[in-house]
Amino acid sequence: MEVATTLLAASLVSRARPWRLANAPTRLPELQGVAPDVSLANRADQPGGDKIDRQRTSRESLWIELERAHCPAARFTAGGFLARHNARSAVFEAGMKLFIERGFGACGVQDVTDAAGVPKGSFYNHFKSKEALAAEILIAYAKGTPERNIFTDPKLPALARLKKLFAALNEYFLRHYEGCMIGKFMAEVSDDTPRIRESLVGVLNLWDEEVTTIIRDGQKQGSIRKDLKADELAAFLFDSYEGAILRTRVEQSPRALKAFVKVVFVSIAA
């Protein structure tokens, strides 16, 4: 999607989705005592290794066939079992989606694992807590997958780069009234969530630095006013924009975002 060119909205676009296995049991009753014994993986080290290998292969095949019979939509790795990184990706993606929609407080671990289609216990194999997941998601959300040349392309004047950035952001948020995850988390952060606070500070600093560079270029080019410090102006732009996103979410109207662009670019022009 074209929104992938933005900094703030880039990580919100659709991504390749890992498999879903909703409400699947972690182990079927028929499989008790049948699961492969991973301790026999090195048959050369075992007495009667060839026989053990054949037995293990037979047990693995039965496990896979029974799983497929009960859950035909499931995908399997080469060895017949869910890879750990696939479960982690499913949890991460589900968390991203739910945090964007609900914020931090209104989304629990059970909500995330239900949406990911994995048992709740699997969550703690990959993340120590909901806060740990949220802190990691915040960093990924901030970085996204933007076309980096929007910030550094020397052929594009600085003021044009800045306008292109906020035009792309507006295009996204005018179609997605659920708002910005960063803004939601900033409203919820507290002394009880130090990791989230730390991640938020890092995100805001990242955005400020990248936009500060554009503004400094514009000041050198004479297109952006010089009586304001570039870093202070960059921080003000994002602070104001987050407020416009919140109001857009409340009003379900594009008015605030359109007003932001109109007022800002008249005000900062040299």
Backbone hydrogen bonds in HBPLUS format (Angstrom, degrees):
<---DONOR---> <-ACCEPTOR-->    atom                        ^
c    i                          cat <-CA-CA->   ^        H-A-AA   ^      H-
h    n   atom  resd res      DA  || num        DHA   H-A  angle D-A-AA Bond
n    s   type  num  typ     dist DA aas  dist angle  dist       angle   num
A0004-ALA N   A0001-MET O   3.17 MM   3  5.89 166.3  2.19 117.6 121.7     1
A0005-THR N   A0002-GLU O   3.26 MM   3  6.11 163.9  2.28 120.3 122.1     2
A0006-THR N   A0003-VAL O   3.04 MM   3  5.83 166.6  2.06 128.7 129.6     3
A0012-LEU N   A0009-ALA O   3.02 MM   3  5.40 162.6  2.05 116.7 121.8     4
A0013-VAL N   A0010-ALA O   3.43 MM   3  6.08 171.9  2.44 116.8 119.0     5
A0031-LEU N   A0028-LEU O   2.97 MM   3  5.46 156.6  2.03 116.6 124.1     6
A0032-GLN N   A0029-PRO O   3.33 MM   3  5.80 175.5  2.34 117.1 118.1     7
A0034-VAL N   A0031-LEU O   2.80 MM   3  4.99 160.2  1.84 135.7 134.0     8
A0040-LEU N   A0037-ASP O   3.03 MM   3  5.81 167.3  2.05 121.8 125.9     9
A0041-ALA N   A0038-VAL O   3.17 MM   3  5.28 149.0  2.27 115.3 113.9    10
A0045-ASP N   A0042-ASN O   3.07 MM   3  5.77 155.3  2.13 118.7 125.1    11
A0046-GLN N   A0043-ARG O   3.03 MM   3  5.17 163.6  2.05 109.9 115.2    12
A0052-ILE N   A0048-GLY O   3.12 MM   4  6.37 162.1  2.16 156.0 161.7    13
A0053-ASP N   A0049-GLY O   2.88 MM   4  6.05 157.8  1.93 153.7 159.6    14
A0054-ARG N   A0050-ASP O   3.08 MM   4  6.34 156.0  2.14 145.2 150.9    15
A0055-GLN N   A0051-LYS O   3.01 MM   4  6.28 156.9  2.06 147.9 154.3    16
A0056-ARG N   A0052-ILE O   2.84 MM   4  6.07 161.2  1.88 153.8 159.0    17
A0057-THR N   A0053-ASP O   2.92 MM   4  6.10 163.1  1.95 150.0 154.5    18
A0058-SER N   A0054-ARG O   2.98 MM   4  6.17 153.2  2.05 143.4 150.7    19
A0059-ARG N   A0055-GLN O   2.99 MM   4  6.27 158.4  2.04 151.3 156.4    20
A0060-GLU N   A0056-ARG O   2.89 MM   4  6.15 161.5  1.92 154.5 159.8    21
A0061-SER N   A0057-THR O   2.96 MM   4  6.12 157.8  2.01 146.3 152.2    22
A0062-LEU N   A0058-SER O   3.06 MM   4  6.31 156.8  2.12 147.1 152.9    23
A0063-TRP N   A0059-ARG O   2.96 MM   4  6.21 160.6  2.00 150.6 155.9    24
A0064-ILE N   A0060-GLU O   2.96 MM   4  6.21 166.8  1.98 154.4 157.3    25
A0065-GLU N   A0061-SER O   2.93 MM   4  6.09 165.8  1.95 151.6 155.7    26
A0066-LEU N   A0062-LEU O   2.95 MM   4  6.06 163.3  1.98 151.4 155.8    27
A0067-GLU N   A0063-TRP O   2.97 MM   4  6.14 161.6  2.00 150.1 155.7    28
A0068-ARG N   A0064-ILE O   2.89 MM   4  6.08 158.9  1.93 150.3 156.3    29
A0069-ALA N   A0065-GLU O   2.92 MM   4  6.10 148.0  2.02 142.1 151.1    30
A0070-HIS N   A0066-LEU O   3.07 MM   4  6.33 152.9  2.14 148.2 154.3    31
A0071-CYS N   A0067-GLU O   2.72 MM   4  5.76 151.7  1.80 150.6 160.0    32
A0074-ALA N   A0071-CYS O   3.02 MM   3  5.64 164.9  2.05 121.9 126.8    33
A0080-GLY N   A0077-THR O   2.93 MM   3  5.04 156.3  1.99 106.9 114.8    34
A0086-ASN N   A0083-ALA O   3.04 MM   3  5.35 132.8  2.27 104.1 116.8    35
A0087-ALA N   A0083-ALA O   3.33 MM   4  6.78 155.1  2.40 152.8 158.6    36
A0088-ARG N   A0084-ARG O   3.01 MM   4  6.29 159.1  2.06 150.4 156.7    37
A0089-SER N   A0085-HIS O   2.92 MM   4  6.02 154.4  1.98 138.5 145.4    38
A0090-ALA N   A0086-ASN O   2.94 MM   4  6.16 153.9  2.00 145.7 152.8    39
A0091-VAL N   A0087-ALA O   3.02 MM   4  6.26 159.1  2.06 149.6 154.3    40
A0092-PHE N   A0088-ARG O   2.87 MM   4  6.05 162.4  1.90 150.6 156.1    41
A0093-GLU N   A0089-SER O   2.89 MM   4  6.02 166.8  1.91 151.3 154.5    42
A0094-ALA N   A0090-ALA O   3.01 MM   4  6.10 161.6  2.04 143.8 149.4    43
A0095-GLY N   A0091-VAL O   2.86 MM   4  5.99 157.5  1.91 148.5 155.2    44
A0096-MET N   A0092-PHE O   2.94 MM   4  6.18 156.8  2.00 148.1 154.4    45
A0097-LYS N   A0093-GLU O   3.05 MM   4  6.32 167.3  2.07 153.6 155.4    46
A0098-LEU N   A0094-ALA O   2.98 MM   4  6.16 167.4  2.00 153.0 156.5    47
A0099-PHE N   A0095-GLY O   2.85 MM   4  5.86 162.7  1.88 152.8 157.8    48
A0100-ILE N   A0096-MET O   3.08 MM   4  6.20 154.5  2.15 146.5 153.1    49
A0101-GLU N   A0097-LYS O   3.12 MM   4  6.35 155.1  2.18 142.7 149.5    50
A0102-ARG N   A0098-LEU O   2.74 MM   4  5.77 166.1  1.76 156.5 160.3    51
A0103-GLY N   A0099-PHE O   2.82 MM   4  4.48 141.9  1.97 116.5 127.0    52
A0107-CYS N   A0104-PHE O   3.28 MM   3  5.66 162.5  2.32 116.4 118.5    53
A0111-ASP N   A0108-GLY O   3.09 MM   3  5.15 118.1  2.49  96.1 110.9    54
A0112-VAL N   A0108-GLY O   3.12 MM   4  6.50 154.6  2.19 149.3 156.0    55
A0113-THR N   A0109-VAL O   2.94 MM   4  6.24 168.7  1.95 160.4 162.2    56
A0114-ASP N   A0110-GLN O   2.88 MM   4  5.92 156.0  1.94 146.6 153.8    57
A0115-ALA N   A0111-ASP O   3.03 MM   4  6.17 158.8  2.07 143.0 148.8    58
A0116-ALA N   A0112-VAL O   2.86 MM   4  6.08 143.7  2.00 144.4 155.6    59
A0117-GLY N   A0113-THR O   2.85 MM   4  5.87 125.7  2.15 137.6 150.4    60
A0118-VAL N   A0113-THR O   3.11 MM   5  5.33 160.7  2.15 146.4 150.6    61
A0117-GLY N   A0114-ASP O   3.25 MM   3  5.11 137.4  2.44  91.5 103.2    62
A0122-SER N   A0119-PRO O   2.98 MM   3  5.45 142.1  2.12 110.2 120.6    63
A0123-PHE N   A0120-LYS O   3.03 MM   3  5.56 144.6  2.16 112.2 121.4    64
A0125-ASN N   A0122-SER O   3.08 MM   3  5.26 155.7  2.14 106.1 113.7    65
A0126-HIS N   A0123-PHE O   3.10 MM   3  5.74 159.5  2.14 115.1 121.3    66
A0127-PHE N   A0123-PHE O   2.99 MM   4  6.09 152.4  2.06 151.4 160.2    67
A0133-LEU N   A0129-SER O   3.16 MM   4  6.50 157.4  2.22 146.6 151.9    68
A0134-ALA N   A0130-LYS O   2.91 MM   4  6.14 164.5  1.93 151.3 155.8    69
A0135-ALA N   A0131-GLU O   2.86 MM   4  6.03 158.1  1.90 150.8 156.2    70
A0136-GLU N   A0132-ALA O   3.21 MM   4  6.39 156.2  2.27 143.3 148.8    71
A0137-ILE N   A0133-LEU O   2.93 MM   4  6.18 158.3  1.98 153.2 160.0    72
A0138-LEU N   A0134-ALA O   2.91 MM   4  6.09 154.2  1.98 150.4 156.8    73
A0140-ALA N   A0136-GLU O   3.23 MM   4  6.55 163.7  2.26 149.2 153.4    74
A0141-TYR N   A0137-ILE O   2.78 MM   4  5.93 159.6  1.82 155.7 162.0    75
A0142-ALA N   A0138-LEU O   2.97 MM   4  6.14 152.3  2.05 144.8 151.7    76
A0143-LYS N   A0139-ILE O   3.09 MM   4  6.30 158.9  2.13 149.6 154.6    77
A0144-GLY N   A0140-ALA O   2.83 MM   4  5.81 166.5  1.85 152.7 157.4    78
A0150-ILE N   A0147-GLU O   3.16 MM   3  6.17 172.5  2.17 128.5 130.6    79
A0151-PHE N   A0148-ARG O   3.02 MM   3  5.85 161.4  2.05 123.4 127.8    80
A0153-ASP N   A0149-ASN O   2.88 MM   4  4.86 144.9  2.00 135.7 135.4    81
A0156-LEU N   A0153-ASP O   3.19 MM   3  5.63 157.1  2.24 111.2 117.7    82
A0160-ALA N   A0157-PRO O   3.07 MM   3  5.27 118.7  2.46 101.7 116.9    83
A0161-ARG N   A0157-PRO O   2.95 MM   4  6.29 148.9  2.05 152.0 161.9    84
A0161-ARG N   A0158-ALA O   3.07 MM   3  5.01 116.6  2.49  93.1 108.8    85
A0162-LEU N   A0158-ALA O   2.97 MM   4  6.31 157.9  2.02 154.1 159.4    86
A0163-LYS N   A0159-LEU O   3.01 MM   4  6.22 158.8  2.05 145.1 150.8    87
A0164-LYS N   A0160-ALA O   2.90 MM   4  6.04 152.6  1.97 143.6 151.4    88
A0165-LEU N   A0161-ARG O   2.95 MM   4  6.20 151.8  2.03 146.8 154.0    89
A0166-PHE N   A0162-LEU O   3.17 MM   4  6.49 169.9  2.18 155.9 155.7    90
A0167-ALA N   A0163-LYS O   2.88 MM   4  5.93 145.0  2.00 144.3 154.8    91
A0168-ALA N   A0164-LYS O   3.08 MM   4  6.18 155.3  2.14 143.0 148.3    92
A0169-LEU N   A0165-LEU O   3.06 MM   4  6.37 157.2  2.11 147.5 154.2    93
A0170-ASN N   A0166-PHE O   2.90 MM   4  5.97 161.0  1.93 140.6 146.1    94
A0171-GLU N   A0167-ALA O   2.96 MM   4  6.14 153.9  2.03 141.7 149.1    95
A0172-TYR N   A0168-ALA O   3.14 MM   4  6.45 150.5  2.23 144.3 151.0    96
A0173-PHE N   A0169-LEU O   2.94 MM   4  6.24 172.9  1.94 165.3 163.6    97
A0174-LEU N   A0170-ASN O   2.87 MM   4  5.76 142.6  2.01 150.1 157.0    98
A0175-ARG N   A0172-TYR O   2.94 MM   3  5.46 152.9  2.02 112.5 121.3    99
A0176-HIS N   A0172-TYR O   3.05 MM   4  6.24 121.2  2.41 139.6 155.5   100
A0184-LYS N   A0180-CYS O   3.12 MM   4  6.45 157.9  2.17 151.0 157.4   101
A0185-PHE N   A0181-MET O   2.92 MM   4  6.14 162.5  1.95 154.4 158.7   102
A0186-MET N   A0182-ILE O   2.91 MM   4  6.12 154.8  1.97 150.9 158.3   103
A0187-ALA N   A0183-GLY O   3.22 MM   4  6.43 146.0  2.34 140.8 148.4   104
A0188-GLU N   A0185-PHE O   3.01 MM   3  5.04 137.7  2.19  98.3 110.8   105
A0189-VAL N   A0185-PHE O   2.90 MM   4  5.92 132.7  2.13 155.4 166.4   106
A0193-THR N   A0190-SER O   3.07 MM   3  5.48 165.9  2.09 112.9 117.2   107
A0197-ARG N   A0193-THR O   3.12 MM   4  6.45 160.4  2.16 152.6 158.4   108
A0198-GLU N   A0194-PRO O   2.95 MM   4  6.15 160.5  1.99 147.5 152.3   109
A0199-SER N   A0195-ARG O   2.97 MM   4  6.19 157.7  2.02 144.8 150.7   110
A0200-LEU N   A0196-ILE O   2.84 MM   4  6.05 159.6  1.89 152.7 158.5   111
A0201-VAL N   A0197-ARG O   2.99 MM   4  6.23 160.9  2.02 152.5 157.0   112
A0202-GLY N   A0198-GLU O   3.10 MM   4  6.34 156.5  2.15 143.7 150.1   113
A0203-VAL N   A0199-SER O   2.88 MM   4  6.16 153.8  1.95 150.4 157.7   114
A0204-LEU N   A0200-LEU O   2.91 MM   4  6.14 172.7  1.92 159.3 160.2   115
A0205-ASN N   A0201-VAL O   2.97 MM   4  6.10 157.4  2.02 146.6 153.2   116
A0206-LEU N   A0202-GLY O   2.98 MM   4  6.14 151.4  2.06 142.1 150.0   117
A0207-TRP N   A0203-VAL O   3.01 MM   4  6.35 165.4  2.03 158.7 161.1   118
A0208-ASP N   A0204-LEU O   2.89 MM   4  6.04 164.9  1.92 149.2 154.2   119
A0209-GLU N   A0205-ASN O   2.91 MM   4  6.03 161.6  1.95 148.2 152.8   120
A0210-GLU N   A0206-LEU O   3.17 MM   4  6.40 163.4  2.20 151.1 154.8   121
A0211-VAL N   A0207-TRP O   3.05 MM   4  6.23 165.0  2.07 156.2 160.2   122
A0212-THR N   A0208-ASP O   2.74 MM   4  5.76 149.3  1.83 147.2 157.1   123
A0213-THR N   A0209-GLU O   3.16 MM   4  6.35 151.3  2.25 142.3 147.9   124
A0215-ILE N   A0211-VAL O   2.97 MM   4  6.29 164.4  1.99 155.5 159.4   125
A0216-ARG N   A0212-THR O   2.91 MM   4  6.12 162.2  1.94 154.9 159.2   126
A0217-ASP N   A0213-THR O   3.06 MM   4  6.27 155.9  2.12 143.6 150.1   127
A0218-GLY N   A0214-ILE O   2.92 MM   4  6.25 152.7  2.00 147.7 155.9   128
A0219-GLN N   A0215-ILE O   2.85 MM   4  6.17 147.7  1.96 149.4 158.5   129
A0220-LYS N   A0216-ARG O   2.98 MM   4  6.24 153.6  2.05 147.2 153.9   130
A0221-GLN N   A0217-ASP O   2.92 MM   4  6.16 145.8  2.04 143.0 153.2   131
A0222-GLY N   A0218-GLY O   2.94 MM   4  6.03 115.2  2.37 133.0 148.4   132
A0223-SER N   A0218-GLY O   2.94 MM   5  5.23 141.7  2.09 154.7 155.3   133
A0224-ILE N   A0218-GLY O   3.27 MM   6  5.04 150.8  2.36 110.6 107.6   134
A0222-GLY N   A0219-GLN O   3.27 MM   3  5.01 145.0  2.40  90.6 100.6   135
A0270-ALA N   A0223-SER O   3.03 MM  47  5.19 161.1  2.07 114.7 115.5   136
A0225-ARG N   A0268-ILE O   2.88 MM  43  5.71 167.3  1.89 157.7 161.8   137
A0233-LEU N   A0229-LYS O   2.99 MM   4  6.19 157.8  2.04 155.3 161.9   138
A0234-ALA N   A0230-ALA O   2.96 MM   4  6.13 153.7  2.03 145.2 152.4   139
A0235-ALA N   A0231-ASP O   3.09 MM   4  6.27 163.4  2.12 145.2 148.8   140
A0236-PHE N   A0232-GLU O   3.01 MM   4  6.16 156.3  2.06 142.4 149.4   141
A0237-LEU N   A0233-LEU O   2.96 MM   4  6.17 153.9  2.03 147.2 153.7   142
A0238-PHE N   A0234-ALA O   3.26 MM   4  6.61 162.3  2.29 152.0 154.6   143
A0239-ASP N   A0235-ALA O   2.92 MM   4  6.09 160.8  1.95 152.1 158.4   144
A0240-SER N   A0236-PHE O   2.89 MM   4  5.97 164.7  1.91 151.1 155.3   145
A0241-TYR N   A0237-LEU O   2.88 MM   4  6.01 151.5  1.96 141.3 150.2   146
A0242-GLU N   A0238-PHE O   2.95 MM   4  6.07 160.6  1.99 149.9 153.3   147
A0243-GLY N   A0239-ASP O   3.31 MM   4  6.59 153.8  2.39 140.5 147.1   148
A0244-ALA N   A0240-SER O   2.98 MM   4  6.33 149.3  2.07 146.1 155.0   149
A0245-ILE N   A0241-TYR O   2.91 MM   4  6.24 150.1  2.00 149.9 158.0   150
A0246-LEU N   A0242-GLU O   3.06 MM   4  6.36 158.2  2.11 147.4 152.5   151
A0247-ARG N   A0243-GLY O   3.05 MM   4  6.31 161.2  2.09 148.8 153.6   152
A0248-THR N   A0244-ALA O   2.93 MM   4  6.08 153.3  2.01 144.1 151.9   153
A0249-ARG N   A0245-ILE O   2.93 MM   4  6.19 150.4  2.02 146.6 154.6   154
A0250-VAL N   A0246-LEU O   3.05 MM   4  6.38 153.1  2.12 147.4 154.2   155
A0251-GLU N   A0247-ARG O   2.86 MM   4  6.02 172.1  1.87 157.0 159.1   156
A0252-GLN N   A0248-THR O   2.73 MM   4  5.41 130.1  1.98 137.3 149.2   157
A0258-LYS N   A0254-PRO O   3.08 MM   4  6.23 166.3  2.09 165.1 169.5   158
A0259-ALA N   A0255-ARG O   2.90 MM   4  6.07 155.8  1.96 152.7 160.2   159
A0260-PHE N   A0256-ALA O   2.94 MM   4  6.12 151.1  2.03 143.4 151.0   160
A0261-VAL N   A0257-LEU O   3.26 MM   4  6.55 167.1  2.27 150.3 150.9   161
A0262-LYS N   A0258-LYS O   3.10 MM   4  6.29 165.0  2.12 148.1 152.7   162
A0263-VAL N   A0259-ALA O   2.90 MM   4  6.00 175.9  1.91 158.2 159.3   163
A0264-VAL N   A0260-PHE O   2.88 MM   4  5.83 166.4  1.90 155.8 160.4   164
A0265-PHE N   A0261-VAL O   3.24 MM   4  6.10 169.4  2.25 143.9 147.1   165
A0267-SER N   A0263-VAL O   2.99 MM   4  6.05 151.9  2.07 146.8 155.1   166
A0268-ILE N   A0264-VAL O   2.93 MM   4  6.12 150.7  2.02 157.1 163.6   167
